[in-house]
Amino acid sequence: MTAFGFRSVAFATASCLAACGCASSSGPSPFTPYPGPTRPALPAAVAPSPVIPVRYQEAPQPVALPSPLPEDRLLLTAEDVVRAVLERNPTLDRMRAAAEAAAARYPQVTSLDDPMLALSTAPGSAWSPNVDYAARVELSQKLLSPGKRGLKGSAARAEAAAAVADIDDARLQLVEAAVSALADYYLAERATEVARENARILTELRQTAEAEVRAGRGLQQNINQAEVELARQEERLVALRRARQVAVARLNTLMHLPPDRPLPPPAELKSAAPLPDPVQLRTAAVSARPDVRAAADRLAAEEAALGLALKEYNPDVDVMAAYDGFWQGQNGRPLQWQVGARVNLPVRFARRDAAVAEARAKVAQRRAELARLTDRVGFEVQEAFEQLRESEEVVRLYESKVLPAADANVREAQAAYTNNRVPFLTLVEAQRGRVALRDRYYEAVAETARRRAALERAAGGQEAGFTTETQRTPSRHKTERNQKN
């Protein structure tokens, strides 16, 4: 081969490589959103989840976290907590990164393999006077059987969609956790108020008992009983301080803040909307629940994997073009330029049959999981609804009957003790009963908030009517007026 001929071969080789490197594959560019092939059929009740588009970025820029709470906020509401948690909690950042990583799989699995370049030469021909310089250059490209790249892309898109649905599911779980933590904080604050108010009343009762003893009309046992009750309230306050600090730490952790950061007092928790229709919630929850969508997307991925396993019975092709300088002489030069193809022979049927059986088993597993999850959605919605209805009925019962009766009982006991009709212990027991009932009332209010948030999560984020108030409820005003009277 002459020097000019070898340079021509080198130039042709470089041109072929440039064409292979720049030519687009049957799929889109890896730096643009991907339309993707047709996905396998999904259950009719479950809509496909969107896929996060992947775009090329030079380097991620640091993002400043938003302010967790308004500076002028006097009371901490559920809306403030939920907003701060969804904006700042790192769990969602982790889930978004996982979804972006899953979406980035699409261009990888749908891309062609890199072209292969082979170069061989006979070094002795370079200085031989009898032959031209001999070299062989081969360029090849592997082409998968039609449909394989599309099925790989379908599986990748379905996994990415499932990762997006996982983000929505994590949001629902964070909202429920935020409301539950705020309910714990609310309960600790209200129970502390009740304990301090009870301690104040018991101090007044002890002073009354001391005055009765000095006047010779009372018993020392009354003073001792008052001291016992005051000590019990001090113990109660110690436990409530621990519960409050734990609730504050939990809220701050959810909001990605230091655990000991001070928080405003909690607002009054109240449900402003009536109970939703459980039948409508159950019907809409199947399509609204992100975990059901994620299960359907993973089923679609396994169905695409099954189709790919069936495609493995079809051979793949390697196409090649070569220049072989070893063919020399007058008769050999027409044979120097060559084209050809290689195919694999899919004769290892045992391996392919096992792969298909494995894929079919995984599809059956995903279908059973989706059916189980779909059945469980209705139960979870109904269970959460019944629990919420119970809590709201308990709250109304305490507001309308239990607490007014407890206040009236204390007033009557105090009047009877003043007129020497009942012993001091009767008055103490009446006050103790009222405190226990008030504690139970606030527990029911907090539990109502937790159960309403649980119902919203079970219904896939559908509104269950949870709101907060920045002012106290009328029942609490009434209770405080009764105490003053």
C-alpha distance (Angstrom), angle and dihedral (degrees) to the residues before:
residue distance angle dihedral
M1 . . .
T2 3.79 . .
A3 3.78 122.9 .
F4 3.78 89.5 -110.0
G5 3.80 90.8 51.9
F6 3.80 92.4 50.5
R7 3.81 91.4 49.1
S8 3.79 87.9 51.1
V9 3.78 90.6 52.9
A10 3.80 91.2 48.2
F11 3.80 91.4 49.7
A12 3.82 91.5 48.4
T13 3.80 90.6 48.6
A14 3.79 92.5 50.3
S15 3.81 90.5 48.4
C16 3.81 91.3 51.7
L17 3.80 91.8 49.1
A18 3.79 91.4 49.2
A19 3.79 90.6 49.5
C20 3.82 91.8 49.7
G21 3.77 92.3 46.7
C22 3.80 95.9 47.1
A23 3.77 99.9 37.6
S24 3.76 113.3 99.8
S25 3.77 120.4 -123.2
S26 3.75 124.4 -128.0
G27 3.82 87.4 -89.0
P28 3.81 125.1 69.5
S29 3.78 126.5 -91.3
P30 3.84 115.3 -73.0
F31 3.78 89.5 -125.0
T32 3.81 96.9 59.3
P33 3.81 133.5 62.3
Y34 3.77 114.0 -82.4
P35 3.79 123.5 -125.2
G36 3.82 90.7 -163.0
P37 3.79 130.8 -164.5
T38 3.77 126.3 -72.2
R39 3.80 113.8 -67.4
P40 3.80 124.8 -134.4
A41 3.80 116.3 -94.4
L42 3.81 116.0 -81.4
P43 3.81 130.4 -155.9
A44 3.78 110.5 -74.2
A45 3.83 93.6 -122.5
V46 3.79 94.1 55.0
A47 3.78 121.3 70.9
P48 3.82 118.6 -150.7
S49 3.78 116.3 -100.4
P50 3.80 120.5 -120.9
V51 3.78 120.4 -107.1
I52 3.78 120.7 -125.1
P53 3.82 107.4 -116.2
V54 3.79 113.2 -123.4
R55 3.79 117.4 -142.0
Y56 3.75 130.5 178.6
Q57 3.80 115.1 -101.5
E58 3.78 127.4 -177.7
A59 3.81 95.5 -141.2
P60 3.81 134.4 -23.7
Q61 3.78 112.8 -101.1
P62 3.83 120.5 -138.2
V63 3.79 111.7 -101.1
A64 3.79 120.2 -145.6
L65 3.79 112.7 -130.5
P66 3.80 114.4 -120.3
S67 3.76 120.9 -114.0
P68 3.81 107.8 -81.5
L69 3.82 98.4 -142.2
P70 3.81 136.2 8.9
E71 3.79 111.2 -93.0
D72 3.80 93.8 -133.6
R73 3.80 95.7 47.7
L74 3.81 110.6 127.5
L75 3.80 96.6 -177.1
L76 3.78 128.9 34.4
T77 3.81 111.1 -122.9
A78 3.78 130.3 -168.1
E79 3.81 90.3 -114.8
D80 3.82 90.8 57.4
V81 3.79 92.9 48.9
V82 3.81 95.5 45.8
R83 3.80 92.1 47.7
A84 3.80 92.8 49.5
V85 3.80 92.9 46.2
L86 3.80 93.8 50.2
E87 3.80 91.7 46.9
R88 3.79 99.5 44.1
N89 3.79 111.3 23.2
P90 3.83 109.6 111.2
T91 3.79 92.3 -145.3
L92 3.79 90.7 80.3
D93 3.81 91.4 47.8
R94 3.79 89.1 54.2
M95 3.80 91.5 48.5
R96 3.81 92.1 47.7
A97 3.79 90.7 50.9
A98 3.80 89.7 50.5
A99 3.82 90.1 50.5
E100 3.80 91.7 49.7
A101 3.79 90.0 49.4
A102 3.81 90.0 51.1
A103 3.81 91.5 48.7
A104 3.80 90.1 50.4
R105 3.80 89.2 62.4
Y106 3.82 91.8 73.7
P107 3.83 99.1 74.8
Q108 3.78 90.0 42.8
V109 3.79 96.7 55.2
T110 3.82 96.0 39.1
S111 3.80 96.7 47.8
L112 3.79 123.2 100.9
D113 3.77 118.1 -111.4
D114 3.76 116.0 -98.1
P115 3.81 113.8 -87.8
M116 3.79 115.4 -104.9
L117 3.81 123.3 -128.6
A118 3.80 120.3 -162.4
L119 3.82 123.6 -172.1
S120 3.79 125.4 -177.2
T121 3.81 130.2 169.6
A122 3.77 142.8 174.1
P123 3.84 105.2 -125.1
G124 3.82 93.0 -161.1
S125 3.77 91.0 62.6
A126 3.79 91.0 65.5
W127 3.80 93.4 76.1
S128 3.78 100.7 21.2
P129 3.85 114.6 120.8
N130 3.81 91.3 -156.3
V131 3.82 102.5 57.7
D132 3.77 138.6 30.1
Y133 3.77 120.8 -108.3
A134 3.83 106.2 -73.4
A135 3.81 121.8 -145.4
R136 3.78 136.5 148.2
V137 3.79 124.5 -149.5
E138 3.81 121.0 -172.6
L139 3.80 129.1 -177.5
S140 3.83 118.9 -169.3
Q141 3.80 137.3 176.2
K142 3.80 127.5 -163.1
L143 3.81 115.1 -134.9
L144 3.78 119.0 -166.0
S145 3.75 121.1 -137.1
P146 3.83 111.2 -85.1
G147 3.81 111.5 -84.3
K148 3.80 98.5 23.1
R149 3.79 96.3 98.1
G150 3.80 90.8 46.1
L151 3.80 91.8 52.7
K152 3.78 91.4 47.5
G153 3.79 88.6 51.6
S154 3.81 91.6 48.6
A155 3.79 91.0 53.1
A156 3.80 91.8 48.0
R157 3.81 92.6 48.2
A158 3.79 91.6 49.1
E159 3.81 92.0 50.6
A160 3.80 89.6 49.1
A161 3.80 90.7 50.2
A162 3.80 89.6 50.6
A163 3.80 89.4 52.5
V164 3.82 89.6 53.0
A165 3.81 89.8 51.1
D166 3.80 88.6 50.6
I167 3.81 87.9 58.9
D168 3.80 90.9 55.1
D169 3.80 90.4 47.8
A170 3.80 90.8 50.9
R171 3.81 89.6 51.2
L172 3.80 91.0 54.7
Q173 3.79 91.4 48.6
L174 3.81 91.6 49.1
V175 3.81 91.4 50.0
E176 3.79 90.5 51.8
A177 3.81 91.6 46.8
A178 3.82 91.3 48.8
V179 3.81 93.7 51.5
S180 3.81 90.9 45.0
A181 3.81 91.5 51.4
L182 3.81 90.8 48.2
A183 3.81 89.3 50.2
D184 3.82 89.7 54.0
Y185 3.80 89.6 49.5
Y186 3.81 90.9 47.9
L187 3.80 92.1 49.2
A188 3.82 93.0 49.3
E189 3.82 91.4 49.9
R190 3.79 95.0 47.1
A191 3.80 93.4 44.4
T192 3.81 89.0 50.8
E193 3.79 90.2 52.7
V194 3.80 90.3 50.2
A195 3.81 92.1 48.5
R196 3.80 93.1 49.3
E197 3.79 92.0 47.2
N198 3.79 89.6 49.3
A199 3.80 90.6 49.5
R200 3.81 89.7 52.8
I201 3.82 91.8 50.7
L202 3.79 92.0 46.4
T203 3.80 90.0 50.9
E204 3.80 89.3 54.3
L205 3.81 90.2 48.0
R206 3.80 90.9 50.6
Q207 3.80 90.2 50.8
T208 3.79 88.9 50.5
A209 3.81 90.6 49.8
E210 3.81 91.1 49.2
A211 3.80 90.5 51.2
E212 3.83 89.7 50.1
V213 3.83 91.0 51.5
R214 3.81 92.4 48.7
A215 3.79 88.9 50.5
G216 3.80 90.3 50.4
R217 3.80 93.9 -118.0
G218 3.83 100.3 100.2
L219 3.77 140.9 59.0
Q220 3.80 129.3 -113.5
Q221 3.80 86.7 -130.9
N222 3.80 89.1 69.9
I223 3.80 90.6 59.0
N224 3.80 91.1 46.9
Q225 3.80 91.3 50.2
A226 3.80 90.7 51.4
E227 3.83 90.1 50.2
V228 3.81 90.2 52.1
E229 3.78 92.0 51.1
L230 3.81 91.4 48.0
A231 3.81 90.9 51.3
R232 3.78 90.1 50.9
Q233 3.79 89.6 53.1
E234 3.80 90.3 51.6
E235 3.79 88.6 53.3
R236 3.78 89.3 48.7
L237 3.80 91.4 51.7
V238 3.81 91.0 51.9
A239 3.81 90.8 54.8
L240 3.80 91.8 44.7
R241 3.79 91.7 51.4
R242 3.79 88.9 55.5
A243 3.83 91.5 47.4
R244 3.80 91.0 49.4
Q245 3.80 94.2 50.2
V246 3.79 91.5 47.9
A247 3.81 91.0 50.0
V248 3.82 91.1 49.1
A249 3.80 90.9 48.9
R250 3.79 90.6 49.7
L251 3.80 92.5 50.6
N252 3.80 92.7 47.1
T253 3.78 91.5 48.3
L254 3.79 91.0 52.5
M255 3.82 89.0 49.8
H256 3.83 91.2 48.2
L257 3.81 92.6 -114.1
P258 3.81 133.7 128.3
P259 3.83 108.5 -75.2
D260 3.81 94.1 -124.6
R261 3.82 96.1 49.6
P262 3.84 109.7 130.8
L263 3.80 116.3 -113.3
P264 3.82 131.4 -160.9
P265 3.79 116.9 -103.7
P266 3.81 113.4 -82.7
A267 3.77 119.6 -99.1
E268 3.77 120.8 -122.1
L269 3.79 111.5 -81.7
K270 3.76 114.0 -133.0
S271 3.78 138.6 158.1
A272 3.79 110.0 -133.1
A273 3.81 99.0 179.1
P274 3.79 127.4 68.0
L275 3.77 121.3 -110.6
P276 3.80 112.7 -74.2
D277 3.78 123.2 -120.2
P278 3.82 107.0 -87.8
V279 3.82 92.7 -152.6
Q280 3.79 91.8 57.3
L281 3.79 91.1 44.8
R282 3.79 92.4 52.1
T283 3.80 92.2 47.5
A284 3.79 95.0 49.4
A285 3.81 96.0 38.5
V286 3.81 94.2 72.4
S287 3.80 91.8 63.8
A288 3.82 95.3 31.5
R289 3.79 98.6 52.0
P290 3.84 109.3 97.5
D291 3.80 92.8 -155.3
V292 3.81 89.0 59.2
R293 3.80 89.9 49.9
A294 3.80 90.0 48.9
A295 3.81 90.6 51.4
A296 3.81 90.4 50.2
D297 3.80 91.1 49.0
R298 3.80 91.4 50.7
L299 3.79 89.2 49.5
A300 3.81 88.2 54.0
A301 3.81 89.5 50.8
E302 3.80 91.6 52.4
E303 3.81 91.2 47.7
A304 3.79 89.0 53.0
A305 3.81 88.8 49.1
L306 3.81 89.1 52.6
G307 3.79 90.8 51.9
L308 3.80 88.9 49.8
A309 3.80 91.2 51.1
L310 3.80 89.5 53.4
K311 3.82 89.6 49.5
E312 3.81 89.6 58.2
Y313 3.82 88.3 80.2
N314 3.82 86.9 69.3
P315 3.83 117.7 81.6
D316 3.79 124.4 -116.9
V317 3.81 121.2 -134.5
D318 3.80 133.1 -134.8
V319 3.80 112.3 -160.4
M320 3.78 118.8 -163.0
A321 3.78 142.4 -176.4
A322 3.80 122.3 -165.2
Y323 3.77 144.5 177.4
D324 3.82 111.1 -147.4
G325 3.80 113.2 -165.4
F326 3.76 91.7 -178.7
W327 3.81 88.0 82.2
Q328 3.80 99.8 84.3
G329 3.72 137.6 159.6
Q330 3.74 130.8 54.3
N331 3.83 93.5 -60.8
G332 3.78 97.8 39.6
R333 3.79 101.5 53.7
P334 3.84 95.5 78.1
L335 3.82 87.7 58.6
Q336 3.80 96.5 54.6
W337 3.83 96.2 90.1
Q338 3.82 111.0 65.1
V339 3.82 139.6 174.5
G340 3.78 128.2 -172.0
A341 3.77 148.9 143.5
R342 3.78 138.6 -127.9
V343 3.79 126.6 -155.2
N344 3.75 131.2 -171.3
L345 3.79 116.6 -125.2
P346 3.84 108.9 -128.7
V347 3.79 94.6 -149.6
R348 3.84 98.5 130.6
F349 3.78 92.0 95.6
A350 3.80 95.5 162.9
R351 3.80 91.6 61.9
R352 3.78 93.4 45.4
D353 3.80 93.4 44.9
A354 3.81 89.8 52.5
A355 3.80 91.0 48.9
V356 3.81 90.8 52.2
A357 3.81 91.3 47.5
E358 3.80 90.2 50.5
A359 3.81 91.7 49.4
R360 3.80 91.9 48.6
A361 3.80 90.8 50.7
K362 3.81 91.3 50.8
V363 3.80 90.8 50.1
A364 3.80 90.1 51.1
Q365 3.80 89.7 48.5
R366 3.81 92.4 51.7
R367 3.80 92.2 46.5
A368 3.78 91.4 51.6
E369 3.80 90.2 47.3
L370 3.80 91.5 51.0
A371 3.82 91.3 48.2
R372 3.80 91.6 48.5
L373 3.79 91.9 48.2
T374 3.81 92.2 47.2
D375 3.81 90.9 52.1
R376 3.79 91.8 46.8
V377 3.81 93.1 52.6
G378 3.80 91.9 68.6
F379 3.80 92.1 48.7
E380 3.80 93.6 47.9
V381 3.81 92.2 49.6
Q382 3.80 92.7 48.1
E383 3.80 92.6 45.5
A384 3.80 92.8 49.4
F385 3.81 90.7 46.4
E386 3.81 93.2 52.4
Q387 3.80 91.7 47.2
L388 3.80 91.2 50.3
R389 3.79 92.2 48.0
E390 3.79 90.0 50.9
S391 3.82 92.3 50.9
E392 3.79 93.7 48.4
E393 3.80 91.6 49.2
V394 3.81 90.2 50.2
V395 3.81 91.0 50.8
R396 3.80 92.0 50.3
L397 3.82 90.5 47.1
Y398 3.79 91.6 53.6
E399 3.79 93.1 46.1
S400 3.79 95.8 47.3
K401 3.82 103.1 35.5
V402 3.80 119.7 -0.7
L403 3.81 102.3 52.3
P404 3.84 96.0 41.4
A405 3.81 89.2 49.4
A406 3.81 91.4 49.2
D407 3.82 91.6 50.1
A408 3.81 91.1 48.7
N409 3.80 90.5 49.1
V410 3.80 91.7 54.5
R411 3.78 92.3 47.9
E412 3.80 92.2 50.6
A413 3.81 92.1 46.3
Q414 3.80 91.1 50.0
A415 3.80 91.9 49.5
A416 3.80 91.6 46.9
Y417 3.81 92.2 49.0
T418 3.79 90.8 49.6
N419 3.83 88.7 54.5
N420 3.85 91.8 45.2
R421 3.81 93.0 -115.0
V422 3.83 97.3 122.5
P423 3.82 131.7 30.1
F424 3.83 122.9 -105.8
L425 3.80 91.3 -106.7
T426 3.83 90.4 63.7
L427 3.80 90.6 56.9
V428 3.82 91.3 47.7
E429 3.79 91.9 49.9
A430 3.81 91.3 49.5
Q431 3.80 90.8 51.5
R432 3.81 90.8 45.8
G433 3.80 90.5 51.9
R434 3.79 92.6 50.3
V435 3.82 91.3 51.2
A436 3.80 91.7 49.8
L437 3.80 91.2 49.7
R438 3.79 92.7 48.8
D439 3.79 89.6 50.5
R440 3.79 89.3 50.6
Y441 3.80 90.7 49.3
Y442 3.79 92.9 55.0
E443 3.79 89.8 45.5
A444 3.80 88.2 55.3
V445 3.83 91.3 49.3
A446 3.80 91.3 50.7
E447 3.79 92.0 45.3
T448 3.81 89.9 51.2
A449 3.81 89.9 56.7
R450 3.81 91.2 48.6
R451 3.80 93.1 48.7
R452 3.79 93.6 47.3
A453 3.79 89.4 53.2
A454 3.82 89.3 47.5
L455 3.81 89.8 52.2
E456 3.80 91.5 51.5
R457 3.80 90.3 51.3
A458 3.82 92.5 46.9
A459 3.82 89.7 49.8
G460 3.80 91.8 52.7
G461 3.79 97.5 -104.4
Q462 3.78 97.7 -46.8
E463 3.77 111.8 151.7
A464 3.78 113.4 -96.3
G465 3.79 94.1 -178.4
F466 3.80 101.6 -98.0
T467 3.80 113.5 162.7
T468 3.77 136.6 153.9
E469 3.76 132.3 -134.5
T470 3.78 126.8 -146.0
Q471 3.77 92.0 -152.2
R472 3.75 130.9 63.0
T473 3.75 122.6 -95.4
P474 3.83 119.8 -105.5
S475 3.78 91.1 -115.2
R476 3.78 90.5 60.9
H477 3.81 92.0 48.9
K478 3.77 87.8 51.2
T479 3.80 92.0 50.8
E480 3.80 92.2 50.8
R481 3.81 91.9 48.1
N482 3.81 88.9 51.6
Q483 3.80 89.8 51.8
K484 3.78 91.8 51.9
N485 3.76 91.1 48.6
